Amino acid sequence: MNKVETLIHVLSEDNKELLTKFLYDAHPIDVAILLDELEDENLVRFNSLVTSQDMAKFLEQSTIELQVRLIKLIDFQAIVNIFSFMSKDDVADILGGVPIKMRKDLLKLMKKSDTIKLEELLGYAEDSAGGIMTTEYIALRRDLTTSEALSKIKNIGPKTEIIETIFIINDKKELVGTVDLRDILISPEDKLLQDIMRENIIYVYPDLDQEHVALLVSKYDLKAIPVVNHRKSLLGIITVDDIIDVIVEEQTEDMLHLSGVSKEERVDSSLLTSVRKRLPWLFINLITAFLASFTVGLFEDVIAQVVALAAAMPIVAGMGGNAGTQSLSVVIRSIALGEVDLKNNWRLIFKEVFLGMINGAATGLVTGFILYLKYGNPYLALIIFIAMIGNLVIAGFFGFLIPLVLKVLGIDPALASSIFLTTATDVCGFFLFLGLAKSFLNFLI
């Protein structure tokens, strides 16, 4: 039996000890994956056999679909008990995915202090710093001694996500510094926190996009980054495990967007959902294909007289598309890492142009030689050589420029760049190649 079948068999015995033995040493994420495969009846039985604290660990690692399904299946009070063992940011993420009425009913059953924090978190955009921060952290006054600080850390620590980094505040509850737990442990007991804290704090505001937050954490090798308001009061922190999730999410989103696919679509999405997410982009691609077809149609008489051109055209367009995609991928990655922008780095476009010349000459030379061996016409070889250089220069130019311009216009470069690039390389490539062929027509016949 596989693990799912084994779990179903264990649940059928309705024995807590047997289930505890099955779950012994199992990682929460592995259990969450198994739970996703269970039918509703077995999911309810599983919840009844484990403690609320254990169920909280599994639920934190579950998909939003499983979380919502469980909330709909069991008593709301039981859900609130499970939530009491979870971090507030994870609870907010779950509540953000359930119907509004259900969310309000759950919030009514919670402690007022928890409700206030959750409503604050739910008020931020899902992909912002405020949306991914947690309110469970350790913040101590700067006038405490290390001995007093350790005493407070022992009391507060079990309720927080991290204790390695301690945030220091002043009398106005403004963030003024950070201290590593290690520094507190090795310092004299009467040493004040303000004497060992670091004042050069990297922080973010709650409305900052999560992608920029991830860049800051990566750049400065932070374990956690504080979120403050404009009065510099500490609102929450973002931990490195949440940043890893952001990086994976943003990478997946960019990869899907480059293919014209929505990040909401999954392999098991309904047929209607997949059609709705993909068809609009296919129609846009269809329009660009007609533009390329129209360009080719302008030279029908030339192609009719020199059939070899029909065999060579896809080579020019294909190589232009591939070269443009290379430039596009490098630039989009650099944009995501905050390494390049149009205002400060526009001169790099000349590098892409020269790169296109070199690569175009190299590939055009090989292509021209092969076509010469096949058709025995040196002029056809010369045309493909020049066209290859021209189209790869065009590919480099647009592959660099398009995503940067889209970024300035507030459009996601990963989502729309490939469409414009394909249009540019196909239309310009066909026009250049067939235009040259028309000029050399007397030498090709």
C-alpha positions as CSV (number, residue, x, y, z in Angstrom):
1,M,0.0,0.0,0.0
2,N,1.1,3.6,-0.7
3,K,1.1,6.2,2.1
4,V,-2.3,7.5,1.3
5,E,-3.9,4.0,1.4
6,T,-2.0,3.3,4.6
7,L,-3.4,6.4,6.2
8,I,-6.9,5.6,5.1
9,H,-6.5,2.1,6.7
10,V,-5.2,3.7,9.9
11,L,-8.2,6.1,10.0
12,S,-10.6,3.2,9.5
13,E,-9.3,1.7,12.8
14,D,-10.4,5.0,14.6
15,N,-7.4,4.6,16.9
16,K,-5.5,7.6,18.2
17,E,-2.4,5.6,19.2
18,L,-2.2,3.9,15.8
19,L,-2.4,7.3,14.1
20,T,0.2,8.8,16.4
21,K,2.5,6.0,15.5
22,F,1.9,6.5,11.8
23,L,2.6,10.2,12.1
24,Y,5.7,9.7,14.2
25,D,8.7,11.7,12.8
26,A,6.6,12.7,9.7
27,H,7.2,16.3,8.5
28,P,4.1,18.5,8.6
29,I,4.4,19.3,4.8
30,D,4.4,15.5,4.0
31,V,1.3,15.0,6.2
32,A,-0.4,18.0,4.5
33,I,0.2,16.4,1.1
34,L,-1.4,13.2,2.3
35,L,-4.4,15.1,3.7
36,D,-5.0,16.7,0.4
37,E,-5.7,13.2,-1.1
38,L,-8.3,12.3,1.6
39,E,-12.1,12.3,1.1
40,D,-14.1,14.6,3.3
41,E,-15.1,11.8,5.7
42,N,-11.6,10.7,6.3
43,L,-10.4,14.3,6.7
44,V,-13.0,14.9,9.4
45,R,-11.9,11.7,11.1
46,F,-8.3,12.7,11.0
47,N,-9.0,16.0,12.6
48,S,-10.9,14.3,15.4
49,L,-8.0,12.0,16.2
50,V,-5.2,14.6,16.4
51,T,-4.7,17.5,18.8
52,S,-5.5,21.0,17.7
53,Q,-1.8,21.9,18.0
54,D,-0.8,19.1,15.6
55,M,-3.6,20.0,13.2
56,A,-2.3,23.6,13.2
57,K,1.1,22.4,12.1
58,F,-0.4,20.4,9.2
59,L,-2.9,23.2,8.2
60,E,-0.1,25.8,8.0
61,Q,1.6,23.7,5.3
62,S,-1.6,22.8,3.4
63,T,-2.9,24.3,0.2
64,I,-5.5,27.0,0.4
65,E,-8.0,24.6,-1.1
66,L,-7.5,22.1,1.7
67,Q,-7.6,24.8,4.3
68,V,-11.0,26.1,3.0
69,R,-12.3,22.6,2.7
70,L,-11.5,21.7,6.3
71,I,-13.1,25.0,7.6
72,K,-16.3,24.1,5.8
73,L,-16.3,20.5,7.2
74,I,-15.7,21.0,10.9
75,D,-17.1,23.1,13.7
76,F,-16.1,26.8,13.7
77,Q,-15.1,26.6,17.4
78,A,-12.7,23.7,16.6
79,I,-11.2,25.8,13.8
80,V,-10.7,28.7,16.2
81,N,-8.9,26.3,18.6
82,I,-6.6,25.3,15.8
83,F,-6.0,28.9,14.8
84,S,-4.9,29.6,18.4
85,F,-1.7,27.5,17.7
86,M,-1.0,29.2,14.4
87,S,0.9,32.4,13.7
88,K,-1.4,35.4,12.9
89,D,0.0,35.8,9.4
90,D,-0.9,32.2,8.5
91,V,-4.4,32.6,9.9
92,A,-4.8,35.8,8.0
93,D,-3.8,34.0,4.8
94,I,-6.4,31.3,5.4
95,L,-9.2,33.8,6.3
96,G,-8.3,35.8,3.1
97,G,-9.3,32.7,1.0
98,V,-12.7,31.9,2.6
99,P,-16.0,33.6,1.9
100,I,-16.6,36.9,3.6
101,K,-19.5,35.6,5.8
102,M,-17.5,32.7,7.0
103,R,-14.6,35.0,7.7
104,K,-16.8,37.3,9.8
105,D,-18.3,34.3,11.7
106,L,-14.8,33.0,12.6
107,L,-13.5,36.4,13.7
108,K,-16.5,36.8,16.1
109,L,-15.5,33.6,17.9
110,M,-11.9,34.8,18.4
111,K,-10.4,36.9,21.2
112,K,-10.8,40.6,20.6
113,S,-7.0,41.2,20.6
114,D,-6.5,38.5,17.9
115,T,-9.4,39.8,15.9
116,I,-7.8,43.3,15.8
117,K,-4.5,42.0,14.6
118,L,-6.1,39.7,12.0
119,E,-8.3,42.5,10.6
120,E,-5.2,44.7,10.3
121,L,-3.3,42.0,8.4
122,L,-6.4,41.4,6.2
123,G,-6.5,45.0,5.3
124,Y,-3.2,44.9,3.4
125,A,-2.8,43.7,-0.2
126,E,-2.0,40.0,-0.4
127,D,1.3,40.6,-2.3
128,S,2.5,43.5,-0.1
129,A,4.9,43.6,2.9
130,G,1.9,44.1,5.2
131,G,0.1,41.1,3.6
132,I,3.0,38.7,4.4
133,M,4.2,40.0,7.7
134,T,3.6,38.4,11.1
135,T,2.8,40.3,14.3
136,E,4.5,37.7,16.5
137,Y,7.9,39.1,17.2
138,I,10.0,40.2,20.2
139,A,10.3,44.0,20.7
140,L,12.0,45.3,23.8
141,R,12.7,48.7,25.2
142,R,16.2,50.0,24.7
143,D,16.7,50.9,28.4
144,L,16.5,47.2,29.5
145,T,19.5,45.4,30.7
146,T,20.5,42.1,29.0
147,S,19.4,40.2,32.2
148,E,16.0,41.8,32.1
149,A,15.8,41.2,28.3
150,L,16.6,37.5,28.7
151,S,13.8,37.2,31.3
152,K,11.3,38.7,28.9
153,I,12.6,36.6,26.0
154,K,11.9,33.4,28.0
155,N,8.3,34.5,28.5
156,I,7.6,35.9,25.0
157,G,9.7,33.5,23.0
158,P,7.3,30.5,22.8
159,K,4.7,32.8,21.2
160,T,6.9,34.2,18.5
161,E,8.1,32.9,15.1
162,I,11.8,33.9,15.7
163,I,13.9,34.8,18.7
164,E,17.3,35.1,17.0
165,T,16.6,38.8,16.2
166,I,15.3,41.1,18.9
167,F,13.8,44.5,17.8
168,I,14.6,47.5,20.0
169,I,12.1,50.3,20.5
170,N,12.1,53.6,22.4
171,D,9.5,55.1,24.7
172,K,7.4,56.2,21.7
173,K,7.4,52.6,20.5
174,E,9.5,53.6,17.5
175,L,11.9,51.1,16.0
176,V,15.5,52.3,16.9
177,G,17.6,49.2,16.4
178,T,18.1,45.4,16.5
179,V,20.1,43.0,18.6
180,D,21.0,39.4,18.0
181,L,20.2,37.0,20.8
182,R,23.8,35.9,20.7
183,D,25.0,39.4,21.6
184,I,22.6,39.5,24.6
185,L,23.8,36.1,25.8
186,I,27.5,37.0,25.7
187,S,27.2,40.6,27.1
188,P,27.4,41.4,30.9
189,E,24.1,41.2,32.7
190,D,24.0,44.9,33.5
191,K,24.7,46.0,29.9
192,L,21.9,48.1,28.4
193,L,20.3,46.9,25.1
194,Q,20.9,50.4,23.6
195,D,24.7,49.9,24.1
196,I,24.8,46.7,22.0
197,M,22.1,47.3,19.4
198,R,22.7,48.0,15.7
199,E,21.1,51.3,14.7
200,N,21.5,50.9,10.9
201,I,18.2,49.1,10.4
202,I,16.8,47.9,7.1
203,Y,13.1,48.2,7.2
204,V,10.1,48.4,4.8
205,Y,6.7,50.0,4.7
206,P,3.5,47.8,4.6
207,D,2.5,48.8,1.1
208,L,5.8,47.8,-0.5
209,D,5.5,45.0,-3.0
210,Q,6.6,41.6,-1.7
211,E,9.1,41.2,-4.6
212,H,11.0,44.3,-3.5
213,V,11.0,42.9,0.1
214,A,12.6,39.7,-1.1
215,L,15.3,41.6,-2.9
216,L,16.2,43.5,0.3
217,V,16.3,40.3,2.4
218,S,18.5,38.7,-0.2
219,K,20.8,41.7,-0.6
220,Y,21.4,42.2,3.1
221,D,21.3,38.5,4.2
222,L,18.5,39.2,6.7
223,K,16.8,36.6,8.8
224,A,13.9,38.9,9.3
225,I,13.0,42.4,8.1
226,P,10.8,44.8,10.2
227,V,7.7,46.5,8.7
228,V,7.0,50.0,10.1
229,N,4.6,52.8,9.5
230,H,5.5,56.3,8.5
231,R,6.0,57.2,12.2
232,K,8.5,54.3,12.3
233,S,6.3,52.4,14.7
234,L,6.9,48.6,14.4
235,L,3.9,46.9,12.8
236,G,5.3,43.4,12.2
237,I,8.2,41.4,10.7
238,I,8.7,39.3,7.7
239,T,10.7,36.1,8.3
240,V,13.0,34.4,5.8
241,D,10.7,31.4,5.4
242,D,8.0,33.7,4.1
243,I,10.5,35.3,1.8
244,I,11.4,31.9,0.3
245,D,7.7,31.4,-0.4
246,V,7.6,34.8,-2.1
247,I,10.7,34.0,-4.3
248,V,9.1,30.7,-5.4
249,E,5.8,32.4,-6.1
250,E,7.4,35.2,-8.1
251,Q,9.6,32.9,-10.1
252,T,6.6,30.6,-10.9
253,E,4.5,33.6,-11.9
254,D,7.2,35.0,-14.2
255,M,7.8,31.6,-15.8
256,L,4.1,31.2,-16.5
257,H,3.7,34.8,-17.7
258,L,6.5,34.2,-20.3
259,S,4.4,31.4,-21.7
260,G,1.1,33.5,-21.6
261,V,-0.3,31.4,-18.8
262,S,-2.0,32.8,-15.6
263,K,-0.5,32.0,-12.2
264,E,-4.0,31.0,-11.0
265,E,-4.1,28.1,-13.4
266,R,-3.1,24.6,-12.2
267,V,-2.7,21.3,-14.0
268,D,-5.9,20.1,-12.4
269,S,-7.9,23.3,-13.1
270,S,-11.3,22.9,-14.7
271,L,-11.6,22.9,-18.5
272,L,-13.5,26.2,-18.4
273,T,-10.9,27.9,-16.2
274,S,-8.0,26.9,-18.5
275,V,-9.9,28.1,-21.6
276,R,-10.7,31.4,-19.9
277,K,-7.1,31.9,-18.8
278,R,-5.4,30.9,-22.1
279,L,-7.7,31.8,-24.9
280,P,-7.3,35.6,-24.7
281,W,-3.5,35.4,-25.1
282,L,-3.9,33.0,-28.0
283,F,-6.1,35.5,-29.7
284,I,-3.4,38.2,-29.2
285,N,-0.9,35.8,-30.6
286,L,-3.2,35.2,-33.5
287,I,-3.2,38.9,-34.3
288,T,0.6,39.1,-34.3
289,A,0.7,36.0,-36.5
290,F,-1.6,37.7,-39.0
291,L,0.8,40.7,-39.1
292,A,3.7,38.3,-40.0
293,S,1.5,36.6,-42.6
294,F,0.6,40.0,-44.1
295,T,4.3,40.8,-44.4
296,V,5.0,37.6,-46.2
297,G,2.0,38.3,-48.4
298,L,3.6,41.5,-49.7
299,F,6.3,39.3,-51.4
300,E,4.1,36.5,-52.8
301,D,5.4,37.2,-56.3
302,V,9.0,36.9,-55.2
303,I,8.4,33.6,-53.3
304,A,6.5,32.2,-56.3
305,Q,9.6,32.8,-58.5
306,V,12.2,31.5,-56.0
307,V,10.7,28.6,-54.0
308,A,13.9,28.2,-52.0
309,L,13.0,31.4,-50.1
310,A,10.0,29.5,-48.5
311,A,12.4,27.0,-47.0
312,A,14.8,29.7,-45.7
313,M,12.3,32.1,-44.2
314,P,11.6,30.0,-41.0
315,I,15.3,29.9,-40.3
316,V,15.6,33.7,-40.2
317,A,12.4,34.1,-38.1
318,G,13.3,31.2,-35.8
319,M,16.8,32.4,-35.0
320,G,15.5,35.9,-34.4
321,G,12.9,34.6,-32.0
322,N,15.5,32.5,-30.1
323,A,18.1,35.3,-29.9
324,G,15.4,37.8,-28.7
325,T,14.2,35.3,-26.0
326,Q,17.8,35.1,-24.7
327,S,18.0,38.9,-24.3
328,L,14.5,39.0,-22.9
329,S,15.2,36.4,-20.2
330,V,18.4,38.1,-19.1
331,V,16.7,41.5,-18.9
332,I,13.6,40.3,-17.1
333,R,15.7,38.5,-14.5
334,S,17.8,41.7,-14.0
335,I,14.6,43.7,-13.6
336,A,13.3,41.2,-11.0
337,L,16.6,41.6,-9.1
338,G,16.5,45.3,-9.3
339,E,19.8,45.4,-11.3
340,V,18.6,47.4,-14.4
341,D,16.2,50.1,-15.4
342,L,15.6,52.2,-18.5
343,K,16.7,55.5,-17.1
344,N,20.2,54.4,-15.8
345,N,21.0,51.5,-18.1
346,W,19.7,52.4,-21.6
347,R,23.3,52.4,-23.0
348,L,23.5,48.6,-22.5
349,I,21.3,48.4,-25.6
350,F,24.4,49.0,-27.7
351,K,25.9,45.9,-26.2
352,E,22.9,43.8,-27.3
353,V,23.1,45.3,-30.8
354,F,26.8,44.4,-31.2
355,L,26.1,41.0,-29.7
356,G,23.4,40.5,-32.3
357,M,25.9,41.5,-35.1
358,I,28.4,38.9,-33.9
359,N,25.9,36.1,-33.3
360,G,24.1,36.9,-36.5
361,A,27.3,36.8,-38.5
362,A,28.4,33.5,-37.0
363,T,25.0,31.8,-37.5
364,G,24.4,33.5,-40.9
365,L,27.8,32.3,-42.2
366,V,26.9,28.7,-41.3
367,T,23.4,29.0,-42.7
368,G,24.6,30.6,-45.9
369,F,27.2,27.9,-46.5
370,I,24.6,25.2,-46.1
371,L,22.1,26.9,-48.4
372,Y,24.9,27.4,-51.0
373,L,25.7,23.6,-50.9
374,K,22.0,22.8,-51.3
375,Y,21.0,25.3,-54.0
376,G,24.3,26.3,-55.5
377,N,23.4,30.0,-55.5
378,P,25.9,32.4,-53.7
379,Y,23.4,35.3,-53.8
380,L,20.9,33.3,-51.7
381,A,23.7,32.5,-49.3
382,L,24.6,36.3,-49.1
383,I,21.0,37.3,-48.5
384,I,20.5,34.8,-45.7
385,F,23.8,36.0,-44.2
386,I,22.8,39.7,-44.2
387,A,19.2,38.9,-43.1
388,M,20.5,36.8,-40.2
389,I,22.7,39.6,-38.9
390,G,19.9,42.2,-39.3
391,N,17.2,40.1,-37.5
392,L,19.5,39.2,-34.6
393,V,20.3,42.9,-34.2
394,I,16.6,43.6,-34.2
395,A,16.1,40.7,-31.7
396,G,18.7,42.1,-29.3
397,F,17.4,45.6,-29.6
398,F,13.8,44.8,-28.9
399,G,14.6,42.0,-26.4
400,F,16.4,44.5,-24.3
401,L,14.1,47.5,-24.8
402,I,10.6,46.0,-24.6
403,P,10.6,44.8,-21.0
404,L,12.2,48.0,-19.8
405,V,9.6,50.1,-21.5
406,L,6.8,47.9,-20.2
407,K,8.2,48.3,-16.7
408,V,8.1,52.1,-17.1
409,L,4.5,51.9,-18.2
410,G,3.6,49.8,-15.2
411,I,3.0,46.6,-17.2
412,D,4.5,43.3,-16.0
413,P,7.4,42.7,-18.4
414,A,7.2,38.9,-18.0
415,L,3.5,39.0,-19.0
416,A,3.6,40.9,-22.3
417,S,7.2,41.1,-23.5
418,S,7.2,37.8,-25.5
419,I,4.2,38.9,-27.6
420,F,5.8,42.1,-28.7
421,L,9.1,40.5,-29.2
422,T,7.7,37.7,-31.4
423,T,5.9,40.3,-33.5
424,A,9.1,42.4,-34.0
425,T,11.4,39.5,-34.9
426,D,8.8,37.8,-37.3
427,V,7.6,40.9,-39.1
428,C,11.0,42.6,-39.3
429,G,12.8,39.3,-40.1
430,F,10.4,38.4,-43.0
431,F,10.5,41.9,-44.3
432,L,14.3,42.2,-44.3
433,F,14.9,38.7,-45.8
434,L,12.2,39.0,-48.5
435,G,13.1,42.6,-49.2
436,L,16.7,41.6,-49.9
437,A,15.5,38.7,-52.0
438,K,13.4,41.1,-54.1
439,S,16.4,43.3,-54.6
440,F,18.5,40.4,-55.8
441,L,15.7,38.7,-57.7
442,N,17.5,38.8,-61.0
443,F,20.4,36.8,-59.5
444,L,18.2,34.3,-57.8
445,I,16.1,33.1,-60.8
